[in-house]
Amino acid sequence: MVLREYLPFGGWLLTWMLLGLAVGHADAVRLLAANTFVGGIRALCGLEVGSMLARRVDGNPGVVRASRWAAVRIDVVSLFAMAVLVAALFLLLDLRSMEKAGAMIAIVATSVMARHPGHLIAASKVRNVSWRMGAAVVGSIGAAIVLGFGLGWLGAAVVLALREWGGLLATLLLGPNRAPKAEVPRHVLRFDETAAQTERVARRRLTYRVSKGLLSILFGPIGGFAARTGRGAGLHSRLSKLVPRHRSGVAMLAAVSLSVTVGALAVSREPALLFLSAAAFRIAASAGSMLLWWNYAEVVASDDDDDEDDD
């Protein structure tokens, strides 16, 4: 748990502390909002092809090859959808005279290519520790460079984008190979099982987002620490199974969160409200992903997931 949660979290805190010193409070909040918006866009548009491909890496070479191409096609379509949302958000912020925040989002969004489809080249690796540690190291070193050389918000946004690439590189170089599975699927990766896994991961992410938010409101920074402790112990994965499966309730949560997103952007251009908008959007995105793939939930899919990113 220390390697999976606390050390990467320490690197995350160090990164933001150094970036805050480098760019000032207002731009640091804008950068945090940009990072949160991009995380929400990835949660909404990305599909969990990596874990589905990983189940096949020890299988028949022909099946692995065909599955890899199927995964690439799915990820490329997901990447295109993300690009459309990033462009729409950039235009919205430009209309609200928030050009700097829009530019930050556009730069940070280049990080998604490390996962879609970049992460597919690391399908044979266990990513839960090496990816987070690589991202933490790159973020901390990069933030120190931004502070030391006075590179400003532009350099800080580039550092945030490079964190994911650092995670990918660390996984390729240092990530252990996955243990061979007792049963390897003999069929080529299908879209329906990928959608089913995406719905399951979205449910876990939504549970984590809501529980972390509530704990943070009640206990401040200690709440976030408690949420990460629970995630490291797999608590949010178990709690997600207790969430009632009512589509109307999830739809209402998505609608309310999206309303907060739009409302906060409409009310003010202040960085604090921009971050509130981003936080609400991330909740809406997880709920929206559940709704998108709801009808696939009964398809048999793996519960394994070592690649959740909820910073």
PESUL-V704317 format. One record per residue. N is the residue number from 0. SS is DSSP state (helix for helix, strand for strand, loop for the rest). PSI is psi in whole degrees, 0 to 359 (none if undefined). D_FIRST is the distance of its C-alpha to the first C-alpha in Angstrom with 2 decimals. Layout:
BEGIN
N | SS | PSI | D_FIRST
N | SS | PSI | D_FIRST
END
This chain:
BEGIN
0 | loop | 325 | 0.00
1 | helix | 312 | 3.81
2 | helix | 322 | 5.51
3 | helix | 321 | 4.99
4 | helix | 304 | 5.66
5 | helix | 316 | 7.12
6 | helix | 313 | 9.06
7 | helix | 324 | 10.48
8 | helix | 321 | 11.24
9 | helix | 318 | 12.98
10 | helix | 322 | 14.86
11 | helix | 315 | 15.82
12 | helix | 317 | 17.20
13 | helix | 318 | 19.00
14 | helix | 312 | 20.48
15 | helix | 329 | 21.90
16 | helix | 315 | 23.15
17 | helix | 320 | 25.03
18 | helix | 323 | 26.32
19 | helix | 319 | 27.51
20 | helix | 328 | 29.42
21 | helix | 322 | 30.81
22 | helix | 351 | 32.08
23 | loop | 164 | 32.47
24 | helix | 313 | 31.16
25 | helix | 312 | 33.04
26 | helix | 330 | 32.08
27 | helix | 319 | 28.41
28 | helix | 320 | 28.43
29 | helix | 319 | 30.32
30 | helix | 319 | 27.78
31 | helix | 320 | 24.91
32 | helix | 317 | 27.11
33 | helix | 316 | 27.88
34 | helix | 322 | 24.25
35 | helix | 319 | 23.72
36 | helix | 314 | 26.93
37 | helix | 320 | 25.99
38 | helix | 321 | 22.66
39 | helix | 318 | 24.81
40 | helix | 319 | 27.35
41 | helix | 322 | 24.88
42 | helix | 325 | 23.50
43 | helix | 318 | 27.14
44 | helix | 337 | 28.61
45 | loop | 147 | 25.98
46 | loop | 150 | 25.82
47 | loop | 66 | 23.06
48 | helix | 334 | 25.05
49 | helix | 312 | 22.35
50 | helix | 328 | 20.64
51 | helix | 322 | 24.18
52 | helix | 322 | 25.39
53 | helix | 330 | 22.49
54 | loop | 345 | 23.69
55 | loop | 358 | 27.02
56 | loop | 338 | 26.38
57 | loop | 11 | 27.48
58 | loop | 199 | 30.42
59 | loop | 129 | 34.03
60 | helix | 323 | 34.50
61 | helix | 319 | 36.83
62 | helix | 319 | 34.42
63 | helix | 316 | 31.60
64 | helix | 314 | 34.04
65 | helix | 322 | 35.34
66 | helix | 322 | 31.90
67 | helix | 318 | 30.83
68 | helix | 322 | 33.97
69 | helix | 319 | 33.43
70 | helix | 319 | 29.91
71 | helix | 316 | 31.42
72 | helix | 317 | 34.13
73 | helix | 316 | 31.80
74 | helix | 324 | 29.66
75 | helix | 318 | 32.86
76 | helix | 317 | 34.16
77 | helix | 318 | 30.91
78 | helix | 320 | 31.17
79 | helix | 318 | 34.77
80 | helix | 320 | 33.92
81 | helix | 318 | 31.37
82 | helix | 321 | 34.09
83 | helix | 316 | 36.53
84 | helix | 320 | 34.29
85 | helix | 316 | 33.54
86 | helix | 318 | 37.29
87 | helix | 318 | 38.13
88 | helix | 320 | 35.77
89 | helix | 315 | 37.21
90 | helix | 320 | 40.72
91 | helix | 314 | 39.93
92 | helix | 326 | 38.64
93 | helix | 320 | 41.63
94 | helix | 331 | 43.94
95 | loop | 12 | 42.37
96 | loop | 41 | 43.02
97 | loop | 52 | 39.31
98 | helix | 322 | 39.71
99 | helix | 315 | 37.15
100 | helix | 320 | 34.34
101 | helix | 319 | 35.57
102 | helix | 321 | 35.53
103 | helix | 315 | 31.96
104 | helix | 317 | 30.89
105 | helix | 320 | 32.96
106 | helix | 312 | 31.40
107 | helix | 329 | 27.74
108 | helix | 340 | 28.55
109 | helix | 344 | 29.22
110 | helix | 336 | 25.48
111 | helix | 337 | 25.47
112 | helix | 340 | 27.40
113 | helix | 335 | 24.40
114 | loop | 328 | 23.01
115 | loop | 94 | 26.35
116 | loop | 14 | 27.53
117 | helix | 322 | 25.91
118 | helix | 346 | 22.69
119 | helix | 334 | 24.93
120 | helix | 349 | 25.66
121 | helix | 24 | 22.05
122 | loop | 334 | 22.13
123 | loop | 359 | 21.89
124 | strand | 151 | 18.58
125 | loop | 122 | 14.93
126 | loop | 350 | 14.02
127 | loop | 325 | 10.49
128 | loop | 310 | 9.36
129 | helix | 322 | 12.95
130 | helix | 313 | 14.35
131 | helix | 321 | 12.17
132 | helix | 319 | 12.54
133 | helix | 317 | 16.19
134 | helix | 321 | 16.82
135 | helix | 318 | 15.48
136 | helix | 313 | 17.69
137 | helix | 318 | 20.64
138 | helix | 315 | 20.46
139 | helix | 313 | 20.42
140 | helix | 316 | 23.18
141 | helix | 318 | 25.13
142 | helix | 322 | 25.11
143 | helix | 322 | 26.36
144 | helix | 318 | 29.11
145 | helix | 317 | 30.09
146 | helix | 315 | 30.44
147 | helix | 325 | 32.25
148 | helix | 5 | 34.71
149 | loop | 47 | 35.21
150 | loop | 351 | 34.45
151 | helix | 192 | 34.21
152 | helix | 330 | 32.70
153 | helix | 313 | 33.66
154 | helix | 324 | 31.65
155 | helix | 319 | 28.66
156 | helix | 322 | 28.85
157 | helix | 319 | 29.01
158 | helix | 316 | 25.86
159 | helix | 323 | 23.98
160 | helix | 325 | 25.49
161 | helix | 342 | 24.54
162 | helix | 315 | 20.78
163 | helix | 323 | 20.57
164 | helix | 326 | 22.88
165 | helix | 322 | 20.77
166 | helix | 318 | 17.82
167 | helix | 315 | 20.33
168 | helix | 318 | 21.77
169 | helix | 323 | 18.55
170 | helix | 317 | 17.76
171 | helix | 323 | 21.34
172 | helix | 322 | 21.39
173 | helix | 344 | 18.07
174 | loop | 133 | 16.37
175 | loop | 152 | 16.74
176 | strand | 147 | 19.27
177 | loop | 143 | 18.50
178 | loop | 140 | 19.47
179 | loop | 139 | 22.94
180 | loop | 148 | 23.20
181 | loop | 322 | 25.62
182 | loop | 121 | 27.43
183 | loop | 128 | 28.02
184 | loop | 138 | 29.94
185 | loop | 354 | 33.45
186 | loop | 158 | 34.38
187 | loop | 145 | 33.88
188 | loop | 131 | 31.19
189 | loop | 153 | 32.72
190 | helix | 323 | 32.38
191 | helix | 322 | 32.17
192 | helix | 328 | 29.02
193 | helix | 317 | 27.40
194 | helix | 322 | 28.54
195 | helix | 317 | 27.22
196 | helix | 323 | 23.70
197 | helix | 319 | 24.02
198 | helix | 320 | 25.07
199 | helix | 316 | 22.10
200 | helix | 321 | 19.60
201 | helix | 322 | 21.82
202 | helix | 318 | 21.65
203 | helix | 318 | 17.85
204 | helix | 320 | 18.08
205 | helix | 318 | 20.94
206 | helix | 316 | 19.23
207 | helix | 316 | 16.32
208 | helix | 312 | 19.00
209 | helix | 315 | 21.21
210 | helix | 321 | 18.77
211 | helix | 319 | 17.33
212 | helix | 315 | 20.98
213 | helix | 316 | 22.15
214 | helix | 323 | 19.53
215 | helix | 323 | 20.29
216 | helix | 319 | 23.97
217 | helix | 320 | 23.75
218 | helix | 5 | 21.48
219 | loop | 216 | 21.47
220 | helix | 330 | 18.52
221 | helix | 328 | 16.85
222 | helix | 317 | 17.01
223 | helix | 321 | 15.07
224 | helix | 317 | 12.28
225 | helix | 321 | 12.53
226 | helix | 319 | 12.58
227 | helix | 324 | 9.34
228 | helix | 316 | 7.78
229 | helix | 320 | 9.90
230 | helix | 319 | 9.10
231 | helix | 329 | 5.41
232 | loop | 1 | 7.32
233 | loop | 15 | 10.07
234 | helix | 317 | 12.44
235 | helix | 333 | 14.24
236 | helix | 323 | 14.98
237 | helix | 322 | 16.67
238 | helix | 327 | 18.36
239 | helix | 332 | 19.80
240 | loop | 343 | 21.79
241 | loop | 349 | 23.44
242 | loop | 127 | 24.71
243 | loop | 138 | 28.47
244 | loop | 73 | 29.70
245 | loop | 114 | 32.55
246 | helix | 323 | 33.34
247 | helix | 322 | 35.44
248 | helix | 317 | 32.67
249 | helix | 320 | 30.32
250 | helix | 321 | 33.37
251 | helix | 318 | 34.18
252 | helix | 317 | 30.72
253 | helix | 318 | 31.03
254 | helix | 317 | 34.57
255 | helix | 316 | 33.81
256 | helix | 319 | 30.90
257 | helix | 325 | 33.13
258 | helix | 319 | 35.94
259 | helix | 320 | 33.86
260 | helix | 308 | 33.01
261 | helix | 319 | 36.71
262 | helix | 317 | 37.94
263 | helix | 323 | 35.86
264 | helix | 327 | 37.12
265 | helix | 329 | 40.65
266 | helix | 317 | 40.79
267 | loop | 158 | 39.91
268 | loop | 12 | 38.85
269 | loop | 143 | 36.82
270 | helix | 323 | 33.31
271 | helix | 317 | 31.80
272 | helix | 331 | 33.31
273 | helix | 318 | 32.28
274 | helix | 320 | 28.61
275 | helix | 317 | 29.29
276 | helix | 316 | 30.88
277 | helix | 318 | 27.93
278 | helix | 318 | 25.41
279 | helix | 323 | 27.84
280 | helix | 323 | 28.33
281 | helix | 323 | 24.67
282 | helix | 315 | 24.82
283 | helix | 323 | 28.19
284 | helix | 317 | 26.92
285 | helix | 318 | 24.26
286 | helix | 320 | 26.97
287 | helix | 323 | 29.47
288 | helix | 320 | 27.48
289 | helix | 316 | 27.36
290 | helix | 322 | 31.10
291 | helix | 319 | 31.89
292 | loop | 19 | 30.45
293 | helix | 316 | 31.07
294 | helix | 350 | 33.79
295 | helix | 1 | 31.61
296 | loop | 334 | 29.03
297 | loop | 354 | 30.66
298 | loop | 138 | 30.53
299 | loop | 128 | 28.38
300 | loop | 159 | 25.20
301 | loop | 142 | 21.86
302 | loop | 354 | 18.98
303 | loop | 134 | 16.58
304 | loop | 112 | 15.10
305 | loop | 18 | 12.59
306 | loop | 27 | 14.38
307 | loop | 141 | 14.17
308 | loop | 105 | 15.01
309 | loop | 34 | 15.27
310 | loop | none | 15.59
END
